[in-house]
């Protein structure tokens, strides 16, 4: 990957972190200890478009900033770890589909989103057990699943639209150019 592509990937990672933060904060539906939001669509899109590491950092940083700016300080470190892992998982799963199909794949995005949301639900479940106890953790499973399904549906709609933007598409295509060519 040349310097221009690396720079563009860093810029897009910053943009995706900001979009993740805004999407997390723009619509909040309160639950028992937290809130349901649409930010998970950007977590999934970050992993799918930017790949596991850059996508994970964008999702983790953006989600953590939303917690810090929204007053959910106690969740901020856990959120960074969980959302990083979620986008990383989405990036790994989608990259496997990318290597096979050499292009965007809706089933790849859906499976990447499912993997991502399993990580989110399990991650917050474990965090809640230590933070508030088992009963509180169980109560938060349903809102986290609703948030996950919403994020998955929105990501399945948003990701192909984002990949129509030439710069975004070029960053995604160039991620795997060193390992596989698109013409083979």
C-alpha positions as CSV (number, residue, x, y, z in Angstrom):
1,X,0.0,0.0,0.0
2,X,1.5,3.3,-1.0
3,X,1.8,6.4,1.2
4,X,-1.3,8.1,-0.3
5,X,-3.4,5.0,0.4
6,X,-2.1,4.8,4.0
7,X,-2.8,8.5,4.5
8,X,-6.3,8.1,3.1
9,X,-6.9,5.1,5.4
10,X,-5.9,7.1,8.4
11,X,-8.2,9.9,7.4
12,X,-11.1,7.5,6.8
13,X,-10.4,5.9,10.2
14,X,-10.7,9.3,11.8
15,X,-13.9,10.0,9.9
16,X,-15.4,6.7,10.8
17,X,-14.5,7.3,14.5
18,X,-16.3,10.6,14.3
19,X,-19.3,9.1,12.5
20,X,-19.4,6.3,15.1
21,X,-19.5,8.8,17.9
22,X,-22.2,10.9,16.3
23,X,-24.3,7.8,15.4
24,X,-24.0,6.6,19.0
25,X,-25.1,9.9,20.5
26,X,-27.7,11.2,18.0
27,X,-30.5,8.8,19.0
28,X,-30.5,7.4,22.5
29,X,-33.2,5.2,23.9
30,X,-32.6,4.7,27.6
31,X,-32.5,1.2,29.1
32,X,-31.9,0.1,32.7
33,X,-28.2,1.1,32.8
34,X,-27.3,2.4,29.4
35,X,-29.1,3.2,26.1
36,X,-29.9,1.7,22.8
37,X,-28.4,3.6,19.8
38,X,-27.6,3.2,16.1
39,X,-23.8,3.5,16.5
40,X,-23.3,-0.3,16.0
41,X,-24.0,0.2,12.3
42,X,-20.9,2.3,12.1
43,X,-19.0,-0.2,14.2
44,X,-19.8,-2.9,11.7
45,X,-19.1,-0.6,8.7
46,X,-15.8,0.4,10.2
47,X,-14.6,-3.3,10.4
48,X,-16.0,-4.1,6.9
49,X,-14.6,-1.1,5.1
50,X,-11.3,-0.3,7.0
51,X,-10.4,-3.9,7.9
52,X,-9.9,-5.4,11.4
53,X,-7.2,-3.1,12.9
54,X,-8.1,0.3,11.5
55,X,-11.8,-0.5,11.7
56,X,-11.4,-1.7,15.3
57,X,-9.6,1.5,16.3
58,X,-12.1,3.7,14.6
59,X,-15.0,1.9,16.2
60,X,-13.4,1.7,19.7
61,X,-12.3,5.3,19.8
62,X,-15.6,6.6,18.4
63,X,-17.7,4.6,20.8
64,X,-15.5,5.4,23.8
65,X,-15.8,9.1,22.9
66,X,-19.6,8.8,22.8
67,X,-19.5,7.3,26.3
68,X,-17.2,10.0,27.6
69,X,-19.1,12.9,26.0
70,X,-22.4,11.4,27.2
71,X,-21.5,10.9,30.8
72,X,-21.1,7.1,30.8
73,X,-17.6,7.3,32.1
74,X,-17.6,4.0,33.9
75,X,-18.3,2.2,30.5
76,X,-15.7,4.0,28.4
77,X,-12.8,1.6,28.7
78,X,-15.0,-1.4,28.4
79,X,-16.7,0.2,25.4
80,X,-13.4,0.8,23.7
81,X,-12.3,-2.9,24.2
82,X,-15.7,-4.3,23.2
83,X,-16.3,-2.1,20.2
84,X,-12.7,-2.6,19.0
85,X,-13.2,-6.4,19.3
86,X,-16.6,-6.1,17.5
87,X,-15.2,-4.2,14.5
88,X,-12.1,-6.4,14.5
89,X,-14.3,-9.5,14.3
90,X,-16.4,-7.9,11.6
91,X,-13.3,-7.1,9.6
92,X,-11.9,-10.6,9.9
93,X,-15.2,-12.2,8.8
94,X,-15.7,-9.8,5.9
95,X,-12.1,-10.1,4.8
96,X,-12.6,-13.8,4.4
97,X,-15.6,-13.2,2.0
98,X,-13.6,-10.5,0.2
99,X,-10.8,-13.0,-0.5
100,X,-13.3,-15.5,-2.0
101,X,-15.5,-13.1,-4.0
102,X,-13.0,-10.3,-4.7
103,X,-15.9,-7.8,-4.3
104,X,-18.6,-6.6,-1.9
105,X,-20.8,-9.4,-0.6
106,X,-24.1,-8.8,1.3
107,X,-23.9,-12.2,3.0
108,X,-20.3,-11.3,4.1
109,X,-21.6,-8.1,5.6
110,X,-24.5,-9.9,7.4
111,X,-22.2,-12.6,8.8
112,X,-19.6,-9.9,9.8
113,X,-22.4,-8.1,11.5
114,X,-23.6,-11.2,13.3
115,X,-20.1,-11.9,14.6
116,X,-19.7,-8.3,15.6
117,X,-23.0,-8.2,17.6
118,X,-22.3,-11.5,19.3
119,X,-19.1,-9.9,20.6
120,X,-20.9,-6.8,21.7
121,X,-23.7,-8.7,23.6
122,X,-21.2,-11.1,25.3
123,X,-18.8,-8.3,26.0
124,X,-21.3,-6.1,27.8
125,X,-22.8,-9.1,29.5
126,X,-19.4,-10.0,31.1
127,X,-18.7,-6.3,31.9
128,X,-22.2,-6.0,33.6
129,X,-21.6,-9.1,35.7
130,X,-18.6,-7.4,37.2
131,X,-20.1,-3.9,37.4
132,X,-23.6,-4.6,38.6
133,X,-24.0,-8.3,39.1
134,X,-25.5,-11.2,37.2
135,X,-29.2,-10.1,37.4
136,X,-28.4,-6.7,35.9
137,X,-26.3,-8.3,33.2
138,X,-29.2,-10.5,32.2
139,X,-31.6,-7.6,32.1
140,X,-29.3,-5.8,29.6
141,X,-29.1,-8.7,27.1
142,X,-32.4,-7.9,25.3
143,X,-31.7,-4.2,24.8
144,X,-28.2,-5.1,23.5
145,X,-29.7,-7.6,21.1
146,X,-32.2,-5.0,19.8
147,X,-29.3,-2.5,19.4
148,X,-27.4,-5.2,17.6
149,X,-30.1,-6.2,15.1
150,X,-30.7,-2.5,14.4
151,X,-27.0,-1.9,13.8
152,X,-26.8,-5.0,11.6
153,X,-29.8,-4.0,9.4
154,X,-28.5,-0.4,9.0
155,X,-25.0,-1.6,8.2
156,X,-26.3,-4.0,5.5
157,X,-28.0,-0.9,3.9
158,X,-25.2,1.6,4.6
159,X,-22.1,-0.3,3.7
160,X,-22.8,-0.9,0.0
161,X,-23.7,2.8,-0.3
162,X,-20.4,3.9,1.3
163,X,-18.5,1.5,-1.0
164,X,-19.9,3.5,-4.0
165,X,-17.8,6.4,-2.9
166,X,-14.6,6.1,-4.9
167,X,-12.2,6.9,-2.1
168,X,-13.8,4.5,0.3
169,X,-13.9,1.8,-2.3
170,X,-10.3,2.3,-3.1
171,X,-9.2,2.0,0.5
172,X,-11.2,-1.3,0.9
173,X,-9.8,-2.7,-2.4
174,X,-6.2,-1.7,-1.6
175,X,-6.4,-3.5,1.8
176,X,-6.0,-6.9,0.2
177,X,-4.1,-6.0,-2.9
178,X,-0.8,-7.1,-1.4
179,X,-2.2,-10.6,-0.7
180,X,-4.5,-11.1,-3.6
181,X,-5.2,-9.3,-6.9
182,X,-8.7,-8.5,-8.0
183,X,-8.1,-9.8,-11.5
184,X,-7.3,-13.4,-10.6
